Amino acid sequence: KYQMVVFLQVSPSMPSLLLGNNRLIAPPLTISICLHIMTTQANPHSHPYELNQQVTTNRIGVAVAEQDIPENSRLIKKRIEREWQDYCHHVDAQGTFPLQMTSTKVYNFLFFQVFRQKKTGASRNTLFDANEYDRVLLEYHSHFECYRRDGIPIPHPTQGVGKSSLHQYRAYLRKIHASHVAENLTSIPFELVFTEPCKTLIRIGEDRKTKQDRENYKEKVDKVFGPYQAVEKMDEIEETMWLKSTKLQGTGNWFRNRFVFLYTTAGILRSESLFRAELSDFLSIRIKKAEDVHPLMLMITQIPEGKTNHGRKIYGRATRHKDVRHCAIGALAMYLTIRFFTTGEFADPNFTWTENASWFDVKLLVSPKSPVGNMAAGDYTKPMKTNTYARAMKSVLDLLCIVATHFAHLGRQLGAKMLEMLEIESEEIRRLGNWNPSMQDACYSTKLPMKPIRRLAGFTTADGLYYNPRTVVPVPSSLQQSTPIGKFAFNALTKVKAANAGGGQLYTAQNFLEFLIELNIVFLQDMAAMAVEYPTRLLNHKGLEQLHVLQSDEFMNFVNVMRGHVQNSTSPLDASLETVLPGVHDRLDAQRQATLDIHSAISRLESSIKDSIETSIKASHDENMERLETEINLMFQRIRGTANDSRSEQTTETDPASHRPAPNNPLSPNKATTVDTVPFIPITYSSLTQLYDHWMGEGEYENQYHGAGICKIEYEKGSSWRKDWDNGANKRLSKVKGIITAIERESQETNTPIAQVISIWEDIYCNECNGKISNFHAWAIRNGKLELKRARGKASQSAPSD
């Protein structure tokens, strides 16, 4: 019923065949065997070499899968394959199938890897060392004999192979075995090759690390907690990268490295994703919650290939940072501006944006200093190597003495650690970092975990309320068109929109050009904000000095607009009680003043009663009692008048008994008196002139407080007159004293009348400082008009001049 046909393909170099017990024994590379079993009803069109063709088909599938893996992974696989081949030819040189995997070969191979010394430096790239293999096995056989005979523990190598390397060997041995199965070189399952003793060797390598670290006195600040230290020094890392960009030759490269660092931190991304990214992968959208003050610009990067993609497209996401120094979008705008200025890639007005093939493959990260720096002249379609960025980060971290083991992934580590410190849920961190996306994330999620995005942008309070004043300052269109991006983006966008209106469907080009125009605005806004908040950064920056737009009068005018907007804007998070409840301070001041007036009136009543009692001793009993009754009635009238906010009252009654005032009595009859209420510092003054008049007792305050100002009362009574004040009132008084000192000091140093100094500073107080005592006090200190006291205590004062 069955017919067996055996086809033998014999290599000409094979002199003879070895046959024994009807079994063919030969190397698989010299003889190809095809067994084809056909039934009597076999398909007449079936080919006798069908099995050989299947081997070729299997190889094609393996080759396609390998060519799509990252370059580093492919290099590791080739190295381990070569090491395995050299090992097999060493231990089984005379074998019929030397490359065949057996449990004994795999175990001895792993035994050598576990107990050999770790390769360092240039030796890391060397392949299998046969002499070292023989030495290790001989040495450990000797150690085992000592252990059995004398009980001496078997030692570990001082610097053994790490856990991750052992896992690589295990993984790639499995891949090598899978390729052997695909080529019909073996049918033994991997579980029968990688046996339990092999797993034990892997566990030995995993468990010995802690003991080795202790024996070798390895640094204890490792990769787990090292990034937390880096979080504290993130400002220093960014500052160092900025300083390196100030040199003309390093501007483009260090702007690129700075962007990679900030974006991998803000988006918790792998740096490899950015090195493979293309310009066409970027777009932007705007989002605004009802409670947000300003709209939020979101930069989105499509990542079609990556470690955790698994056939899905994942995304990088970030928004504009609260601090212009840490803004990943601003960093990208600066990098692309310098890049396009240097390379002139899209400067040609006839560049064909309407053809996707002309620009889709252009990489995001290149060397902007020259086309030659990016592999080939004018070719920006080839990715750079990730170790370019890793070397740059290592130099920065070494300079700052920061512990790190993964230089290329530093930003990804920092972003995750920062969110942990902000107590963001691990699920939100996982979604932003694209760790093992679930089916819900892959198919149904909006891909925008806004909570961690807002937190990494610096908006950590009020549930991430977005308040970023520099992002809403309008940029003049003429200034936008003067930048390296603006010179081509507007014209290109017009052409692409016209093509889309005619059915072109060039949506990627339109989205990217619109994103470039947004980046152009970000560049000008962030450069202006940096000129306002961190002006020293732009001094002697050789790279930015090349951009003529930043030296133009129009940009300088825009900087002034930005300065006024940033300095005068008030965050709703900093809203004062007055902002929330307008007029509340006036009402509280009135109530406080009325309470103080009552206390003052009661004190005067007590003093008056004591004086009357002393006087009554010297006069007749009836006469003095009548006078005392009259004075008590007058005091109660004064108290009732004060409670009704009566500031002054004249006593016109005369003494019915003696018709003469009592000695030392401030409320004596036949004498008009002025209400001498206790002064109080208000929350603010309408002008600097009003503040000065209140202090000196002039102008509208001339007839208050016994005809004297706060200055004289403070000099005569010290702090006793304000012992009932709260802490806020005392602080305001201290600031008022400082402002008066600044005015008098300015008058003396410039030989200018005080009235003229007040007139000059009036505009600063009302406009720049918003009429607030604390703002003007801070302005005086910041501009050297006033020095802070170095010690606590009562400052010396001179008596006011008459």
For each residue, the residues with C-beta under 8 A, 3 or more apart:
1: 39 40
2: 37 38 39 40
3: 37 38 40
4: 35 36 37
5: 36 38 48
6: 33 34 35
7: 33 34 36 48 49
8: 31 33
9: 31 32 33 34
10: 14 17 30 31
11: 14 30 31
12:
13: 30
14: 10 11 17 26 30 31
15:
16:
17: 10 14 24 26 31
18: 24 25 26
19: 22 23 24 25
20: 23 25
21:
22: 19
23: 19 20
24: 17 18 19 31 33
25: 18 19 20 96
26: 14 17 18 30 31 96
27: 30 31 96 97
28: 31 32 97 185
29:
30: 10 11 13 14 26 27
31: 8 9 10 11 14 17 24 26 27 28
32: 9 28 52
33: 6 7 8 9 24
34: 6 7 9 48 49 51 52
35: 4 6 51
36: 4 5 7 48 50 51
37: 2 3 4
38: 2 3 5 42 46
39: 1 2 42
40: 1 2 3
41:
42: 38 39 46
43: 46
44:
45:
46: 38 42 43 50
47: 50 53
48: 5 7 34 36
49: 7 34 52 53
50: 36 46 47 53 54
51: 34 35 36 54 55 184
52: 32 34 49 55 56
53: 47 49 50 56 57
54: 50 51 57 58
55: 51 52 58 59 182 183 184
56: 52 53 59 60
57: 53 54 60 61
58: 54 55 61 62 182 183
59: 55 56 62 63 182 183
60: 56 57 63 64
61: 57 58 64 65 182
62: 58 59 65 66 178 179 182
63: 59 60 66 67
64: 60 61 67 68
65: 61 62 68 69
66: 62 63 69 74 77
67: 63 64 74
68: 64 65 305
69: 65 66 73 74 77
70: 73 74 272 307
71: 74 75
72: 75 76 386
73: 69 70 76 77
74: 66 67 69 70 71 77 78
75: 71 72 78 79
76: 72 73 79 80 168 172
77: 66 69 73 74 80 81 172 175
78: 74 75 81 82
79: 75 76 82 83 127
80: 76 77 83 84 168 169 172 173 176
81: 77 78 84 85 172 176
82: 78 79 85 86 127 128
83: 79 80 86 87 127 128
84: 80 81 87 88 99 109 128 173 176
85: 81 82 88 89 99
86: 82 83 89 90 127 128 130
87: 83 84 90 91 105 109 112 128 133
88: 84 85 91 92 98 99 105
89: 85 86 92 93 98
90: 86 87 93 128 130 133
91: 87 88 105 108
92: 88 89 95 98 105
93: 89 90 98
94:
95: 92 98 100
96: 25 26 27
97: 27 28 100 185
98: 88 89 92 93 95
99: 84 85 88 180 185
100: 95 97 105 180 185 186
101: 105 106 173 176 177 180 186 188 193
102: 105 106 193
103: 106 107 192 193 194 195 198
104: 107 108
105: 87 88 91 92 100 101 102 108 109
106: 101 102 103 109 110 173 193 194 195 198
107: 103 104 110 111 195 197 198 201
108: 91 104 105 111 112 137
109: 84 87 105 106 112 113 169 173
110: 106 107 113 114 166 169 170 198 201 202
111: 107 108 114 115 136 137 140 201
112: 87 108 109 115 116 132 133 136 137
113: 109 110 116 161 165 166 169
114: 110 111 160 161 166 201 202 204 205
115: 111 112 136 140 156 157 160
116: 112 113 132 133 136 157 160 161
117: 157 158 159 160
118: 157 159 160 161 162
119: 123 124 126
120: 123 124 159
121: 124
122: 125 126
123: 119 120 126
124: 119 120 121
125: 122
126: 119 122 123 129
127: 79 82 83 86
128: 82 83 84 86 87 90 133
129: 126 132 133
130: 86 90 133 134
131: 134 135
132: 112 116 129 135 136
133: 87 90 112 116 128 129 130 136 137
134: 130 131 137 138
135: 131 132 138 139
136: 111 112 115 116 132 133 139 140
137: 108 111 112 133 134 140 141
138: 134 135 141 142
139: 135 136 142 143
140: 111 115 136 137 143 144 154
141: 137 138 144 145
142: 138 139 145 146
143: 139 140 146 147 152 154 155
144: 140 141 147 148 154
145: 141 142 148 149
146: 142 143 149 150 152
147: 143 144 150 151 152 153 154
148: 144 145
149: 145 146
150: 146 147
151: 147
152: 143 146 147
153: 147
154: 140 143 144 147
155: 143
156: 115 160 208 211 212
157: 115 116 117 118 160
158: 117 212 215 216
159: 117 118 120 212 216
160: 114 115 116 117 118 156 157 205 208 212
161: 113 114 116 118 165 166 205
162: 118 165 166 205 209
163: 166 167 205 206 209
164: 167 168
165: 113 161 162 168 169
166: 110 113 114 161 162 163 169 170 202 205 206
167: 163 164 170 171 202
168: 76 80 164 165 171 172
169: 80 109 110 113 165 166 172 173
170: 110 166 167 173 174 194 202
171: 167 168 174 175
172: 76 77 80 81 168 169 175 176
173: 80 84 101 106 109 169 170 176 177 194
174: 170 171 177 178 190 194
175: 77 171 172 178 179
176: 80 81 84 101 172 173 179 180
177: 101 173 174 180 181 186 190 193
178: 62 174 175 181 182 190
179: 62 175 176 182 183
180: 99 100 101 176 177 183 185 186
181: 177 178 184 185 186 187
182: 55 58 59 61 62 178 179
183: 55 58 59 179 180
184: 51 55 181 187
185: 28 97 99 100 180 181
186: 100 101 177 180 181
187: 181 184
188: 101 192 193
189: 192 193
190: 174 177 178 193 194
191: 194 195
192: 103 188 189 195
193: 101 102 103 106 177 188 189 190
194: 103 106 170 173 174 190 191 198 199
195: 103 106 107 191 192 198 199
196: 199 200
197: 107 200 201
198: 103 106 107 110 194 195 201 202
199: 194 195 196 202 203
200: 196 197 203 204
201: 107 110 111 114 197 198 204 205
202: 110 114 166 167 170 198 199 205 206
203: 199 200 206 207
204: 114 200 201 207 208
205: 114 160 161 162 163 166 201 202 208 209
206: 163 166 202 203 209
207: 203 204 210 211
208: 156 160 204 205 211 212
209: 162 163 205 206 212 213
210: 207 213 214
211: 156 207 208 214 215
212: 156 158 159 160 208 209 215 216 218
213: 209 210 216 218
214: 210 211 217 218
215: 158 211 212
216: 158 159 212 213
217: 214
218: 212 213 214
219: 222 403
220:
221: 225 226 229 403
222: 219 225 226 403 405
223: 226 227 403 404 405 406
224: 227
225: 221 222 228 229
226: 221 222 223 229 230 402 403 404 405
227: 223 224 230 231 404 410 413 414 417
228: 225 231 232 417 421
229: 221 225 226 232 233 402 403
230: 226 227 233 234 237 397 402 403 404 410 413 414 417
231: 227 228 234 414 417 418 421
232: 228 229
233: 229 230 236 237 400 402
234: 230 231 237 238 265 326 414
235: 238 239 325
236: 233 239 240 400
237: 230 233 234 240 241 261 396 397 400 402
238: 234 235 241 242 258 261 262 325 326
239: 235 236 242 243 325
240: 236 237 243 244 396 399 400
241: 237 238 244 245 254 257 258 261 396
242: 238 239 245 246 254 258 325 537
243: 239 240 246
244: 240 241 247 250 254 396
245: 241 242 250 251 254 255 258 541 543
246: 242 243 250 251 540 541 542 543
247: 244 250 251 542 543
248: 251 542 543 546
249: 369
250: 244 245 246 247 253 254 543
251: 245 246 247 248 254 255 338 368 541 542 543 544
252: 255 256 335 338 339 342 367 368 369 543
253: 250 256 257 367 368 369 392
254: 241 242 244 245 250 251 257 258 392
255: 245 251 252 258 259 331 334 335 338 368 543
256: 252 253 259 260 335 339 365 366 367 368
257: 241 253 254 260 261 389 392 393
258: 238 241 242 245 254 255 261 262 331 334 335
259: 255 256 262 263 328 331 332 334 335
260: 256 257 263 264 271 274 365 389 411
261: 237 238 241 257 258 264 265 393 410 411
262: 238 258 259 265 266 326 327 328 331 411
263: 259 260 266 267 269 274 316 318 328 331 332 411
264: 260 261 267 268 269 270 271 274 409 410 411 412 415
265: 234 261 262 268 328 411 412 414 415 418 456
266: 262 263 318 319 321 328 415 453 456 457
267: 263 264 301 316 317 318 328 415 432
268: 264 265 411 412 415 416 419 429 432 433 434 456
269: 263 264 273 274 301 303 316 411 412 433 434
270: 264 273 274 306 307 408 409 412
271: 260 264 274 275 386 389 390 408 409 411 412
272: 70 275 276 306 307 386 408
273: 269 270 276 277 301 303 306 316
274: 260 263 264 269 270 271 277 301 316 364 365
275: 271 272 363 365 383 384 385 386 389
276: 272 273 305 363 383
277: 273 274 281 282 301 303 363 364 365
278: 281 360 361 362 363 364
279: 282 359 362 363 364 512
280: 356 359 360 362 508 509 512
281: 277 278 301 302 303 304 364
282: 277 279 299 300 301 302 364 512 515
283: 300 302 511 512 514 515
284: 297 298 299 300 514 515 518
285: 297 298 300
286: 295 296 297 298
287: 295 296 298 448 450
288: 292 294 295 296 466
289: 292 466
290:
291: 462 463 465
292: 288 289 295 296 465 466 467
293: 465 466 467 571 572
294: 288 466 467 468 469 471 472
295: 286 287 288 292 466 471 472
296: 286 287 288 292 319 320 454 466
297: 284 285 286 319 320 329 471 518 522
298: 284 285 286 287 317 318 319 448 453
299: 282 284 317 318 319 328 329 332 515
300: 282 283 284 285 315 316 317
301: 267 269 273 274 277 281 282 315 316 317
302: 281 282 283 313 315
303: 269 273 277 281 306 309 313 314 315 316 434
304: 281 309 313
305: 68 276 309
306: 270 272 273 303 309 314 434
307: 70 270 272
308: 314 434 435 436 437
309: 303 304 305 306 312 313 314
310:
311:
312: 309 437 442
313: 302 303 304 309
314: 303 306 308 309 434 437
315: 300 301 302 303 434 447
316: 263 267 269 273 274 300 301 303
317: 267 298 299 300 301 432 447 448 449 453
318: 263 266 267 298 299 328 329 453 456 457
319: 266 296 297 298 299 329 453 454 457 466
320: 296 297 327 329 330 457 468 471 522
321: 266 324 326 327 328 329 330 457 458
322: 457 458 459 468
323: 326 327 458
324: 321 327 330 470 526 529 530 533 534
325: 235 238 239 242 530 534
326: 234 238 262 321 323 458
327: 262 320 321 323 324 330 331 522 526
328: 259 262 263 265 266 267 299 318 321 331 332
329: 297 299 318 319 320 321 332 333 519 522
330: 320 321 324 327 333 334 522 523 526
331: 255 258 259 262 263 327 328 334 335
332: 259 263 299 328 329 335 336 519
333: 329 330 336 337 519 520 522 523 526
334: 255 258 259 330 331 337 338 523 526 527
335: 252 255 256 258 259 331 332 338 339 368
336: 332 333 339 340 485 516 519
337: 333 334 340 341 483 484 485 520 523 547
338: 251 252 255 334 335 341 342 368 484 543 547
339: 252 256 335 336 342 343 345 366 368
340: 336 337 343 344 345 346 347 484 485 488
341: 337 338 344 484 546 547
342: 252 338 339 368 369 370
343: 339 340 366 368 370 371 380
344: 340 341 347
345: 339 340 362 380
346: 340 351 359 488 492
347: 340 344 351 487 488
348: 351
349: 488 491
350:
351: 346 347 348 358 359 488 492
352: 355 358
353: 358 359 492 495 496 506 509 513
354: 495 496 499 504 506 509
355: 352 358 359
356: 280 359 360 506 508 509
357: 360 361
358: 351 352 353 355
359: 279 280 346 351 353 355 356 362 509
360: 278 280 356 357 508
361: 278 357 381
362: 278 279 280 345 359 380 381
363: 275 276 277 278 279 366 374 380 381 382 383 384
364: 274 277 278 279 281 282
365: 256 260 274 275 277 383 384
366: 256 339 343 363 373 374 380 384
367: 252 253 256 370 373 374 384
368: 251 252 253 255 256 335 338 339 342 343 373
369: 249 252 253 342 373
370: 342 343 367 373
371: 343 374 376 377 378 379 380
372: 376 377
373: 366 367 368 369 370
374: 363 366 367 371 379 380 382 384
375: 379 382 384
376: 371 372 379 382
377: 371 372
378: 371
379: 371 374 375 376 382
380: 343 345 362 363 366 371 374
381: 361 362 363
382: 363 374 375 376 379
383: 275 276 363 365
384: 275 363 365 366 367 374 375 388
385: 275 388
386: 72 271 272 275 389 390 408
387: 390 391 408
388: 384 385 391 392
389: 257 260 271 275 386 392 393 407 408
390: 271 386 387 393 394 407 408
391: 387 388 394 395 407
392: 253 254 257 388 389 395 396
393: 257 261 389 390 396 397 404 407 408 410
394: 390 391 397 398 407
395: 391 392 398 399
396: 237 240 241 244 392 393 399 400
397: 230 237 393 394 400 402 404 407 410
398: 394 395 401
399: 240 395 396
400: 233 236 237 240 396 397
401: 398
402: 226 229 230 233 237 397
403: 219 221 222 223 226 229 230
404: 223 226 227 230 393 397 407 410 413
405: 222 223 226
406: 223 409 410 413
407: 389 390 391 393 394 397 404 410
408: 270 271 272 386 387 389 390 393
409: 264 270 271 406 412 413
410: 227 230 261 264 393 397 404 406 407 413 414
411: 260 261 262 263 264 265 268 269 271 414 415
412: 264 265 268 269 270 271 409 415 416 433
413: 227 230 404 406 409 410 416 417
414: 227 230 231 234 265 410 411 417 418
415: 264 265 266 267 268 411 412 418 419 432 433 456
416: 268 412 413 419 420 429 433
417: 227 228 230 231 413 414 420 421
418: 231 265 414 415 421 422 455 456
419: 268 415 416 422 424 428 429 432 452 455 456
420: 416 417 423 424 429
421: 228 231 417 418
422: 418 419 455 460
423: 420
424: 419 420 428 429 451 452 455
425: 428 429
426: 429 430
427: 430 431
428: 419 424 425 431 432 449 451 452
429: 268 416 419 420 424 425 426 432 433 452
430: 426 427 433 435 436
431: 427 428 434 437 441 445 449 452
432: 267 268 317 415 419 428 429 449 452 453
433: 268 269 412 415 416 429 430
434: 268 269 303 306 308 314 315 431 437
435: 308 430
436: 308 430
437: 308 312 314 431 434 441 442
438: 441 442
439: 442 443 444
440: 443 444 445
441: 431 437 438 444 445 447
442: 312 437 438 439 445
443: 439 440
444: 439 440 441
445: 431 440 441 442
446:
447: 315 317 441
448: 287 298 317 453
449: 317 428 431 432 452 453
450: 287 453 454 464
451: 424 428 454 455 464
452: 419 424 428 429 431 432 449 455 456
453: 266 298 317 318 319 432 448 449 450 456 457
454: 296 319 450 451 457 459 464 466
455: 418 419 422 424 451 452 459 460 464
456: 265 266 268 318 415 418 419 452 453
457: 266 318 319 320 321 322 453 454
458: 321 322 323 326
459: 322 454 455 464 465 466 467
460: 422 455 464
461: 465 573
462: 291 465 573
463: 291
464: 450 451 454 455 459 460
465: 291 292 293 459 461 462 572 573
466: 288 289 292 293 294 295 296 319 454 459
467: 292 293 294 459 571 572 573
468: 294 320 322 471 472
469: 294 472 473 565 566 569
470: 324 473 525 526 528 529 562 565 566
471: 294 295 297 320 468 525
472: 294 295 468 469
473: 469 470 525 528 558 561 562 565
474:
475: 479 480 521 524 525 558
476: 479 480 554 558
477: 480 481
478: 481 482 554
479: 475 476 482 483 524 549 552 554 555 558
480: 475 476 477 483 486 490 517 520 521 524
481: 477 478 486 487 490
482: 478 479 486 487 548 549 552 554
483: 337 479 480 486 487 520 523 524 547 549
484: 337 338 340 341 487 547
485: 336 337 340 488 489 516 517 519 520 523
486: 480 481 482 483 489 490 517 520
487: 347 481 482 483 484
488: 340 346 347 349 351 485 491 492
489: 485 486 492 493 513 516 517 520
490: 480 481 486 493 494 517
491: 349 488 494 495
492: 346 351 353 488 489 495 496 513
493: 489 490 496 497 510 513 514 517
494: 490 491 497 498
495: 353 354 491 492 498 499
496: 353 354 492 493 499 500 504 506 509 510 513
497: 493 494 500 501 510
498: 494 495 501 502
499: 354 495 496 502 504 506
500: 496 497 503 504 505 506 507 510
501: 497 498 504
502: 498 499
503: 500
504: 354 496 499 500 501
505: 500
506: 353 354 356 496 499 500 509 510
507: 500 510 511
508: 280 356 360 511 512
509: 280 353 354 356 359 496 506 512 513
510: 493 496 497 500 506 507 513 514
511: 283 507 508 514 515
512: 279 280 282 283 508 509 515 516
513: 353 489 492 493 496 509 510 516 517
514: 283 284 493 510 511 517 518
515: 282 283 284 299 511 512 518 519
516: 336 485 489 512 513 519 520
517: 480 485 486 489 490 493 513 514 520 521
518: 284 297 514 515 521 522
519: 329 332 333 336 485 515 516 522 523
520: 333 337 480 483 485 486 489 516 517 523 524
521: 475 480 517 518 524 525
522: 297 320 327 329 330 333 518 519 525 526
523: 330 333 334 337 483 485 519 520 526 527
524: 475 479 480 483 520 521 527 528 555 558
525: 470 471 473 475 521 522 528 529 562
526: 324 327 330 333 334 470 522 523 529 530
527: 334 523 524 530 531 538 544 550 555
528: 470 473 524 525 531 532 555 558 559 561 562
529: 324 470 525 526 532 533 562 566
530: 324 325 526 527 533 534 535 537 538
531: 527 528 534 535 538 559 562
532: 528 529 535 559 562 563 566 567
533: 324 529 530 566
534: 324 325 530 531 537
535: 530 531 532 538 539
536: 539
537: 242 530 534 541
538: 527 530 531 535 541 544 550
539: 535 536
540: 246
541: 245 246 251 537 538 544 545
542: 246 247 248 251 545 546
543: 245 246 247 248 250 251 252 255 338 546
544: 251 527 538 541 547 550
545: 541 542 550 551
546: 248 341 542 543
547: 337 338 341 483 484 544 550 551
548: 482 551 552
549: 479 482 483 552 555
550: 527 538 544 545 547 555
551: 545 547 548 555
552: 479 482 548 549 555 556
553: 556 557
554: 476 478 479 482 557 558
555: 479 524 527 528 549 550 551 552 558 559
556: 552 553 559 560
557: 553 554 560 561
558: 473 475 476 479 524 528 554 555 561 562
559: 528 531 532 555 556 562 563
560: 556 557 563 564
561: 473 528 557 558 564 565
562: 470 473 525 528 529 531 532 558 559 565 566
563: 532 559 560 566 567
564: 560 561 567 568
565: 469 470 473 561 562 568 569
566: 469 470 529 532 533 562 563 569
567: 532 563 564 768
568: 564 565 770
569: 469 565 566
570: 574 575 579
571: 293 467 574 575
572: 293 465 467 575
573: 461 462 465 467
574: 570 571
575: 570 571 572 579 580
576: 579 580
577: 580 581 584 585
578: 581 582 583 584 585 683
579: 570 575 576 582
580: 575 576 577
581: 577 578 584
582: 578 579
583: 578 586 587
584: 577 578 581 587 588
585: 577 578 588 589 682 683
586: 583 589 590
587: 583 584 590 591
588: 584 585 591 592
589: 585 586 592 593 680 682 683
590: 586 587 593 594 645
591: 587 588 594 595
592: 588 589 595 596 680
593: 589 590 596 597 677 680
594: 590 591 597 598 642 643 645
595: 591 592 598 599
596: 592 593 599 600 677 678 680 724
597: 593 594 600 601 642 643 677 678
598: 594 595 601 602 639 642 643
599: 595 596 602 603 724
600: 596 597 603 604 642 676 677 678
601: 597 598 604 605 635 638 639 642
602: 598 599 605 606 639
603: 599 600 606 607
604: 600 601 607 608 635 638 666 667
605: 601 602 608 609 632 635 638 639
606: 602 603 609 610
607: 603 604 610 611
608: 604 605 611 612 631 635 665 666 667
609: 605 606 612 613 628 631 632 635
610: 606 607 613 614
611: 607 608 614 615 662 663 664 665
612: 608 609 615 616 624 627 628 631 662 665
613: 609 610 616 617 628
614: 610 611 617 618
615: 611 612 618 619 624 627 662 663
616: 612 613 619 621 624 625 627 628
617: 613 614
618: 614 615
619: 615 616 623 624 627
620: 623 624
621: 616 624 625
622: 625 626
623: 619 620 626 627 657 658
624: 612 615 616 619 620 621 627 628
625: 616 621 622 628 629
626: 622 623 629 630 656 657
627: 612 615 616 619 623 624 630 631 655 657 658 662
628: 609 612 613 616 624 625 631 632
629: 625 626 632 633
630: 626 627 633 634 653 655 656
631: 608 609 612 627 628 634 635 662 665 667
632: 605 609 628 629 635 636
633: 629 630 636 637
634: 630 631 637 638 651 653 667
635: 601 604 605 608 609 631 632 638 639 667
636: 632 633 639 640
637: 633 634 640 641 649
638: 601 604 605 634 635 641 642 649 667
639: 598 601 602 605 635 636 642 643
640: 636 637 643 644
641: 637 638 644 646 649
642: 594 597 598 600 601 638 639 645 646 675 677
643: 594 597 598 639 640
644: 640 641
645: 590 594 642
646: 641 642 649 675
647: 675 677
648: 674 675
649: 637 638 641 646 673 675
650: 672 673
651: 634 667 669 671 672 673
652:
653: 630 634 669
654: 659 669 670
655: 627 630 658 659 660 661 662 669
656: 626 630 659
657: 623 626 627
658: 623 627 655
659: 654 655 656
660: 655
661: 655 665 668 669 670 671
662: 611 612 615 627 631 655 665 668
663: 611 615
664: 611
665: 608 611 612 631 661 662 668
666: 604 608 673
667: 604 608 631 634 635 638 651 673
668: 661 662 665 671
669: 651 653 654 655 661
670: 654 661
671: 651 661 668
672: 650 651
673: 649 650 651 666 667
674: 648 703 704 706 707
675: 642 646 647 648 649
676: 600 704 705 706
677: 593 596 597 600 642 647 704 705
678: 596 597 600 705 721 722
679: 694 704 705 710 713
680: 589 592 593 596 725 729
681: 710 729 732 733 736
682: 585 589 685 732
683: 578 585 589 732 773
684: 771 772 773
685: 682 688 690 691 694 771 773
686: 690 771
687: 690 691 762 765 766 771
688: 685 691 692 739 758 761 762 765 766 776
689: 692 693 699 758 762
690: 685 686 687 693 694 699 700
691: 685 687 688 694 695 736 739 773
692: 688 689 695 696 698 740 743 754 758
693: 689 690 696 697 698 699 700 701 709
694: 679 685 690 691 697 701 709 710 736
695: 691 692 709 710 711 736 740
696: 692 693 709 711 800
697: 693 694 701 702 704 705 707 708 709 710 711 712
698: 692 693 701 702 709
699: 689 690 693 702
700: 690 693
701: 693 694 697 698 704 705 709
702: 697 698 699 707
703: 674 707
704: 674 676 677 679 697 701 707
705: 676 677 678 679 697 701 708 709 710 713
706: 674 676 713
707: 674 697 702 703 704
708: 697 705 711 712 713 800
709: 693 694 695 696 697 698 701 705 712 713 800
710: 679 681 694 695 697 705 713 714 733 736
711: 695 696 697 708 714 715 740 797 800
712: 697 708 709 715 716 799 800
713: 679 705 706 708 709 710 716 717 721
714: 710 711 717 718 721 797
715: 711 712 797 798 799 800
716: 712 713
717: 713 714 720 721
718: 714 721 794
719: 722 723 794
720: 717 723
721: 678 713 714 717 718
722: 678 719 725 729 730 733
723: 719 720
724: 596 599
725: 680 722 729 730 733
726: 729 730
727: 730 731
728: 731 732
729: 680 681 722 725 726 732 733
730: 722 725 726 727 733 734
731: 727 728 734 735
732: 681 682 683 728 729 735 736 773
733: 681 710 722 725 729 730 736 737
734: 730 731 737 738
735: 731 732 738 739 773 774 777
736: 681 691 694 695 710 732 733 739 740 773
737: 733 734 740 741 795
738: 734 735 741 742 777 780 781 786
739: 688 691 735 736 742 743 773 776 777 780 786
740: 692 695 711 736 737 743 744
741: 737 738 744 745 786
742: 738 739 745 746 780 785 786
743: 692 739 740 746 747 754 757 758 761
744: 740 741 747 748 754
745: 741 742 748 749 785 786
746: 742 743 749 750 752 757 761 785
747: 743 744 750 751 752 753 754 757
748: 744 745 751
749: 745 746
750: 746 747 757
751: 747 748
752: 746 747 756 757
753: 747 756 757
754: 692 743 744 747 757 758
755: 758 759
756: 752 753 759 760
757: 743 746 747 750 752 753 754 760 761
758: 688 689 692 743 754 755 761 762
759: 755 756 762
760: 756 757 763
761: 688 743 746 757 758 764 765 776
762: 687 688 689 758 759 765 766
763: 760 766 767 768
764: 761 767 768 769 776 779
765: 687 688 761 762 768 769 771 776
766: 687 688 762 763 769 770 771
767: 763 764 770
768: 567 763 764 765 775 779
769: 764 765 766 772 775 776 779
770: 568 766 767 775
771: 684 685 686 687 765 766
772: 684 769 775 776
773: 683 684 685 691 732 735 736 739 776 777
774: 735 777 778
775: 768 769 770 772 778 779
776: 688 739 761 764 765 769 772 773 779 780
777: 735 738 739 773 774 780 781 786
778: 774 775 781 782
779: 764 768 769 775 776 782 783 785
780: 738 739 742 776 777 783 785 786
781: 738 777 778 784 785 786 787 788
782: 778 779
783: 779 780
784: 781
785: 742 745 746 779 780 781
786: 738 739 741 742 745 777 780 781
787: 781
788: 781
789: 792 795
790:
791:
792: 789
793:
794: 718 719
795: 737 789
796:
797: 711 714 715
798: 715
799: 712 715
800: 696 708 709 711 712 715
801:
802:
